[in-house]
């Protein structure tokens, strides 16, 4: 199956020669042009890069999963955490 969005992205400019200072901002500005790739980029940028951030995420998740909400499924917890990171990064309002 052909991925037209990826093909369009790869042909739109020589990405190997372009220097983008703020890739997150670039994807935010081009998310209407490349919605699937932008969504993938936002997912990748939401991955913590340091172990201390991972520990913070677990601490925050512990506050989300209380005795009253102990039956939340992993998909719901993941969605809440992802949305929180996107909101803090200014990707959504």
C-alpha positions in Angstrom: 0.0 0.0 0.0 1.3 3.4 -1.0 1.7 6.1 1.7 0.9 9.3 -0.2 1.4 11.5 2.8 4.9 10.2 3.4 5.7 10.5 -0.3 4.5 14.1 -0.4 6.5 14.9 2.7 9.7 13.3 1.3 9.3 15.2 -2.0 8.3 18.5 -0.5 11.9 19.5 0.3 15.3 18.0 0.8 14.9 17.3 4.5 18.5 16.2 4.8 19.7 19.7 4.0 17.1 21.8 5.9 18.0 22.8 9.5 14.9 23.2 11.7 15.6 24.9 15.0 12.4 23.9 16.7 11.0 20.6 15.2 8.0 20.6 17.6 7.0 24.0 16.4 7.6 23.0 12.7 5.2 20.0 13.1 2.6 22.1 14.9 2.7 24.6 12.0 2.5 21.8 9.3 0.1 19.4 11.0 -2.7 20.2 8.5 -0.3 19.4 5.7 0.8 16.1 7.2 -1.7 15.0 9.8 -0.6 11.4 10.2 3.1 12.2 10.3 2.5 15.1 12.7 0.5 12.9 15.1 3.4 10.4 15.0 5.9 13.2 15.7 3.8 14.5 18.7 3.8 10.9 20.0 7.5 10.6 19.7 8.2 14.1 21.2 6.1 13.1 24.2 8.5 10.3 25.1 10.5 11.3 28.1 14.3 11.5 27.4 15.6 11.2 30.9 14.9 8.7 33.7 14.0 11.5 36.1 11.1 12.4 33.7 10.0 8.8 33.7 9.9 8.8 37.5 7.8 12.0 37.4 5.4 10.4 35.0 5.0 7.4 37.4 4.5 9.7 40.3 1.8 11.6 38.4 0.2 8.3 37.3 0.1 7.2 40.9 -2.0 10.3 41.6 -4.3 9.4 38.7 -4.8 5.8 39.8 -6.3 6.2 43.3 -8.2 3.7 45.4 -11.4 5.1 43.9 -10.1 4.8 40.3 -8.2 1.6 40.6 -10.0 0.0 37.6 -8.7 2.4 35.0 -7.4 0.4 32.0 -3.9 1.0 30.7 -5.3 2.7 27.5 -7.2 5.3 29.7 -4.1 6.0 31.8 -1.9 6.3 28.7 -4.4 8.6 27.1 -4.6 10.8 30.2 -0.8 11.0 30.5 -0.3 11.7 26.8 -2.9 14.5 26.9 -1.3 16.0 30.0 2.1 16.1 28.3 0.6 17.5 25.1 -1.2 20.2 27.1 2.0 21.1 29.1 3.9 21.3 25.8 1.3 23.7 24.4 0.3 21.3 21.6 -3.4 21.4 22.7 -5.4 23.9 24.7 
